[in-house]
Amino acid sequence: MHKPVCLADIEELSTRSLDRNARDFFSSGANQEQTLIDNMKAFSRYRLRPRMLRDVSIVNMKTTIMGEEVDFPVGAAPTGFQRLAHSEGEVATAKAAASVGTCMTLATYATCSIEEVAQASGGGLRWFQLYVNRDKVVTARLIHRAEQAGYKALVITIDTPLKGRRLAAFRHHFYLPSHLKLANFIGDIEKNSLESSQSNSEIYKYTQGLKDSKMTWDTITWVKSITRLPVIVKGVLTAEDALLAVQYGVDGIMVSNHGGRQLDGVLASIDALGEVVEAVKGRVEVYLDGGVRQGTDVLKALALGAKAVFIGRPVIWGLAYQGRAGVEEVFKILKEEFKLAMALSGCAKISDINPTLVAYQKQLFSKL
């Protein structure tokens, strides 16, 4: 195949390297996958309204997230078990994100540890995604490790009181291969007398069982009380929850439906973005996760009020394709596409992007 020129090319190439176990884990959504599919299709319902005769000879894509500068507003979303896709896993992703000047979010269920990723990425911007554990000691330990390793924000996933029903995983019995480990839990697993001879599948079930299904907004208050890091909540899809997030003092909101892997039939992330942005009225930064596959998707999300977007599956495709170099290629393709979309829309800098740049397709037809 020719050199990849878009993310769809990299997705196709990645299938040659992923076995069925890994492919099912990364690609599957919940139940009938309505939300998984709509996350991508929904972007086409928003049309661009470009402005002409503006000087776009120089296009500046730099912005800030949580006060830290990035070269362009696309980061790596938290995705677990990355060594299923490539032997270097999260380390390769962190190196790639650092090399292109953006943020990498490390998942709690990573196959490389908090410390390993920090060391590999050098001065690169890193956030840590947190699943709140029923054992507060374990949760606090993860938070403090992230602080000590130089992570700049906590991203608390709030849409998983229970695990979504992913049919491919049920049909084919997903397992974590024996050579891979839940790197952030090795010490805790040993302390809880789980023998090294137990299968990784059993250890995975054990850690899944530690998620706190009693988690409430008061949990956010507790997390904020034990950390100096900014707290971002990931999984907000409604104005009501956005207002509660502000009330409970979060620093950022990531609009996300968990890549369509939790409750099937919810709004696509881009469709939920507008009401969340409207509700918070600039009091906290809002990010989007879900369905971004091309530069115009990034442009539309920013026009609707997102400060930045985060990508998950495309990072995995890049890893499976060529490791660190493949992830860099994913970011470079999106960066060039976004730069071109900005220029063709009359935007020379991020602050030029505003809501007048997009129209919802139904609104367009209603005027005819």
N, C-alpha and C positions, 0 to 999 in steps of 0.2 A: 504494500500500500504506500501511497505517496506520503510525504511529510504532513502531519496533521495541520490543518488550517483553521479548525474550529473545535469546540469541545465535543461535538458529536463524533468527530474523527478519533479523538483520544478515547472516548467511551468504547468505540468499536475495537480499537487496538487493545484496550485493556482486557477484553473478554478472552483474549488468547492466553493471558497469564493467570486468570482467576479460576480456581476450580469451583465446582458447583456449590460446595459448602460456603466458600467465601462470597461467591456471586449472589447466592440467595440471601446471605446475611446483609450485604451492603445494598442490594437493589430492591429488596422487598418492602412493601408497605403493609398497612393494616387491612384486614378483611378483603374487600373487593378493590381496594387501592384507588377509590374515587379521589381522595385528597392528594395522594401521591401524583396522580396524573394531572389533576387540576392545578397543582402548584406551578407546573410549567405552562399549561395552556392558558392560565388566567392572565399572564402577561400580555397575550395577544388581544385581550379585551380592552387594553389601554392603548390609545393611539397618540403619537407624538404631534405636537404643534410647533414646528421649528420656526425660528426667527432668522431673517435674511439680512444681508449687508452689515454684518458685524465682523470686526477684526478678530479672526481666530487663527492668526499666523502663529501664535504661541498659545498652547493649551496647557494650563497648570492643573493637575489632578490632585495635588497635595491637599490633605485635610487633617483634622485631629479627631481622635476618639479617646474619650476619658482623659483629655489633656495631652495625649501623646501623638506626635506627628506620624502620619503614614504617607507613603508616596501616592497611593490611590485608595479609594474607599471599598476595597474588597479584601476580606480576611478569610482565614480558614476556620470553619465551624468545628465544634468538638465532635469527633467521630472516633468511636472506640475500636480496639482490636486492629490497628492499622498494619501490624506485621502480618496479618492475613493477606495483605495486598503486596507487601514487599518486605524483605528481610530487615530493612532499617526502620520501617514503620514511622512512628511519630518523630523520631530523630530526623529522618529525611524531610518530613513535612516542615519541621521547625527550621531546618537549615534553608529550605527553599523559601519560606515566608520571610526569613531574615534577609536573604539575598535580594529579594525584590522589594523590600522595604514595607512590609505589611505585618499584620498581627496573626499569630497562631494561637488557637484556643485548644489547650490540652484537655482531653476527656478524663474523667475519673477512671473509667474502665479502659485505660491505655495499656499497651503491651510494652511501653518504655516508661520508666519512672519519671516523676516530677523532676528529680535531680538530673537524670540523664539528658532529658530534653533541654533543661536550662543550660547545662554545660555545652551541649551541641550547638545551641542557637546563639551563643555569645551574647551580644548586646541586642539581639532581636526582641521585638515586643511580643510578650506572651501573656495570655490570660489563662486562668484555670477554671474549667467547668466542674461544678460540684453537685453530686447527688448527696443530699442530706441523709445521713445514716441514722438508724434508730439508736445506735450507740453514739452518744454525743462526744465521747472521748475520741472515737475514730474520726468523726467529722472534724473536730477541733484540730486533731493531729494533721489531717490533710490540709486544712487551711493554713496552719502555721508552717508546714513544709513549703507550701506555695509562696508564702510571704518570704521565708528565708531564702528561697531559690530565685527571688527577683521577679515573680509574676506580678503584673500590674493591676489585675482586677479579678474578682470572682464572678463567675457566671453560674447562677443557681438554676438548675432545671426544675421547673415546677409543674410540668404536665405529665409526670409519671408516678402517680400514687400507686398505680398498678401497671404492669407491662401490657402494651397493646397486643392484639392477637394477629400475629404475622403468619399467614397460612403457609408460606414456603418453609419457614422454620419448623412448623408443626409437621409438615409432610416429610421433610427430609432430615429432621432431628439435628439441628445445628449443634456443632461441638467446637470447642477451642482445641486445636491440635496440641499434642503433649509437649511440643518444644516451645510453646508460647505460655506466658504467664500474665496474670493480672498484676502488673508491676507495682502498682501503688498500694497493694494489699498484702504483699508477701509476709511482712512481719505480723500483721493482724491475723492472717490465716494460720500461721504457726502458733500464735498465742491461743487461738481457739481450737487447738488440737486437731486440726484437719491434717491428716497424714499426707506426706508428699506422694504416696502411692495412690491416693485417690485421683480419679479422673478429673481433668480440667472442667468437664461438663458439670460434675458435682460441685466443684469449687465455684464455678460460675453461678450455679443455682443458689449456693450459699450467699454469695455477695448480692445477688438480686434480691434475696429474701431480707437483706438488711435495709433496703429502702424503707423510708418512713412514710407509710400511708396515712398517718395521723398528722402529717405536716400541715400547718396553717400559716397565715400571714404573721402570726406571732413568732414562727420559726425564723422569719426574715429578721425580726427584731433581735432575736438571740444571736444569729450569725453576725449581724452588725455590731453587737456588743463585744464580740471577741476578735474582731479584725479591724485593721486600719485600712484595708483595701476597699476600693469602690465595689459596690455590689450591684450586679446586673441580674435581673430575673429573665429567664428564657422560657417561653411558652405562653405568653400573653396573646390573646386573640380578640379580646373585647374591651370596649371603653370602660366598662364597670371594673374589670380587673386592673386596667391601666390606672384608674383613679385610686384604687386601693394600693397599688404599688407606690404611687407618689405619696399617699398618706403614710405608708410605712417606711418612707425614707430611702427608697432605692435610688441608685445613681443612674441607672439605665434600664431600658426594657428591650428585649429582643423578641420581636414578633415572630412566632414560629409555631408550626404544628408538628414538630419533631420529624420533619421530612415525610409526613403522611404515615408515620409508623405507630401512632397511638390511637386516637379516636377517628375512625374513618367517617367522612362526610362533613367534616368541619370546613370552614372557609379556607381557601388558599391564602397563603401568607400575604401576598400582595393585595388581596381583597380586604384583609383585616387591617392592613397598615393604616389606612386613612382614618378610621375611627379612633385608633390608638393615638395617633399623632394629634388629632383634634382634641382628644380628652386631656392629654398632658400639657398642651399649650406651651411647649418649649421648656417646661420645668425640669425635664430629664432628657437625656439623649435616647433616641429610638433607633434600633437597628432591625434589619430584616434578614431572616434565614429561611430559605426554601424556594426551590424552583429556578434559581438564577442560572442561566445557561449561555447568555450572550451579553455583550456590552450594552445594548439597548435596554435589557432588563435592569441593569445597574442604574442607568439614567432614569428610567421610569420610577424605580424605587426611591431614588434621591429626590425626584420631582414631587413625589407624594409625601416626602417628609423624613425619610430614613437618613440617618447620618452616615451609615455605611451598610454594606451587605456582607453576609458570610456564606461560604459555599462548603458543602460537605461531600456529597458523592463525587463531584468533579475532582476533588483532591485525591480521592481513592482511585479514580481512573488514572490520574497522573502517576500515582505511586505504582500501580500495576503495570503501567506502560513503560516507565523508565526511572522509577525511584525518584530521588531528589530532582533530577533533570526533568522528569515528567511533570512533577508538581510545578516547577518553575515555568514550564511551557504552558500549563493551564493558566497560571496567573498572567503570563506575558500575553497570551491570546486575549484574555478578558481585558487586560489593560489597554491594548491597542484598539480593540473594538470599542471600548468605552471612550477612549480619546477621540476616535473618529465620530462616534455618535454625538459627543459634546460639540465638536467642531461643526458638524452638519446641522446641528440644532441652534447654532449661534451662541454657544457657551464657551467662553475662554477660561473660565475658572469655576470652581465648585459653587461659589456664591451666586453665579448667574443662573443656576438651576433652581427653578421654582415651580409651583403648582400649575401655572398657566401653560407649562410645556406639555401637559398631558390632558387628554379627554377620554372619558369612559365611552366605549363604543356605543352603548345603548343611548347615551345622551346625544351622540352625534346623529343617530338615526331618528331620534325623537324630534329633531329640528327640521327634518326633511318634509 
